[in-house]
Amino acid sequence: MRCVFVTRDRFPSSMYKKLEEVGRVEVYPYGESPWSTRGVPKEVLIDAARRCDALVIYIGDLVDKEVLDAAERLKIVSTVSVGVDHIDVEYAKRRGVAVAHTPYVLVDAVADLAVGLLIAVARKIALGDRLIREGRASPVWGSLMGVDLKGKRAGIVGLGNIGVAVARRLLAFGMEVVYWSRRRKPEVEFALGIKYVELDELLSTSDFVVVALALTPETERFFDREKFGKVKRGAFFINVGRGRLVDTEALLEALEDGRLAGAALDVFDVEPLPPGHRLAKLDNVVLTPHIGSAAVETRERMAELAAENVVAFFRTGKPLYAV
């Protein structure tokens, strides 16, 4: 009988029911929120890869060469995420192990958060909230003076599904939207009335830089000192892609020397962000702990889709959404 190993014990129950259609389900007693990015121990994954036919994992569960080398029975790894930087996808392919993910379903949730972060940093919402809670709210003409969105230019870096959804939302605020992406999207330009520009122009002219770029070996630390040096002085930087797209030290320098007016970040190069981190000490920075897809309906659907990938693989030979 097939064995399906799931690394979290509190995913939605509908996931486990679907997986039971194709095999015996083993669940690791994770012991905390299933959406925590703390990975299960490496030895657990190695043992599961040796004994089971499928792994259902989440961000933080590192399926690397060591795990895949132990794969005696393993045929598919299905992750409850869009990003797959926690999986050595190329090595998995060489080992004959399929990799599946959960795209599309979280697009709206992440785009909503991106716009929420943009508004929060532009209008100093988080700072205002903190000042009130601390009993020291300042008048609006002081430290809580923000900026309007209407008429401002938003530059989106990475026009995948999430980037497109962000563009639609920002247009509704009366913003001008431009984008740069590794592949130009003329059909989206026509449909939305947005414009493609070269990256240097986007950085030097945008009032808000919104990052929705995928993390690949080529885009790791994509935003370095050179790129932050090209950003329009007084711009805001919003990242809902991956933390490792950004050189954090370079970002801090741009914030501390006034190049950037502020930043709003849902992702970090080290997660969770260590206590007392310099980013957390800056009043012009809004921080959320990688909650882009953290809406009840979205997360439930992601878990179900990860299970459907496994079911489809064992029934048809192909997951619904292969990487």
HELIX and SHEET records of a PDB file:
HELIX    1   1 SER A   13  LEU A   19  1                                   7    
HELIX    2   2 LYS A   42  ARG A   51  1                                  10    
HELIX    3   3 LYS A   65  ASP A   69  1                                   5    
HELIX    4   4 VAL A   89  ARG A   94  1                                   6    
HELIX    5   5 VAL A  107  ALA A  122  1                                  16    
HELIX    6   6 ILE A  125  ARG A  133  1                                   9    
HELIX    7   7 ASN A  161  ALA A  172  1                                  12    
HELIX    8   8 PRO A  186  LEU A  192  1                                   7    
HELIX    9   9 LEU A  199  THR A  205  1                                   7    
HELIX   10  10 ARG A  225  LYS A  230  1                                   6    
HELIX   11  11 GLY A  243  LEU A  245  5                                   3    
HELIX   12  12 THR A  248  GLU A  256  1                                   9    
HELIX   13  13 ARG A  278  LYS A  281  5                                   4    
HELIX   14  14 VAL A  296  THR A  316  1                                  21    
SHEET    1   A 5 ARG A  24  VAL A  27  0                                        
SHEET    2   A 5 CYS A   3  VAL A   6  1                                        
SHEET    3   A 5 ALA A  54  ILE A  57  1                                        
SHEET    4   A 5 ILE A  76  THR A  79  1                                        
SHEET    5   A 5 ALA A  98  ALA A 100  1                                        
SHEET    1   B 7 LYS A 195  TYR A 196  0                                        
SHEET    2   B 7 GLU A 176  TRP A 180  1                                        
SHEET    3   B 7 ARG A 153  VAL A 157  1                                        
SHEET    4   B 7 PHE A 208  VAL A 211  1                                        
SHEET    5   B 7 ALA A 235  ASN A 239  1                                        
SHEET    6   B 7 LEU A 260  LEU A 265  1                                        
SHEET    7   B 7 VAL A 285  LEU A 287  1                                        
END                                                                             
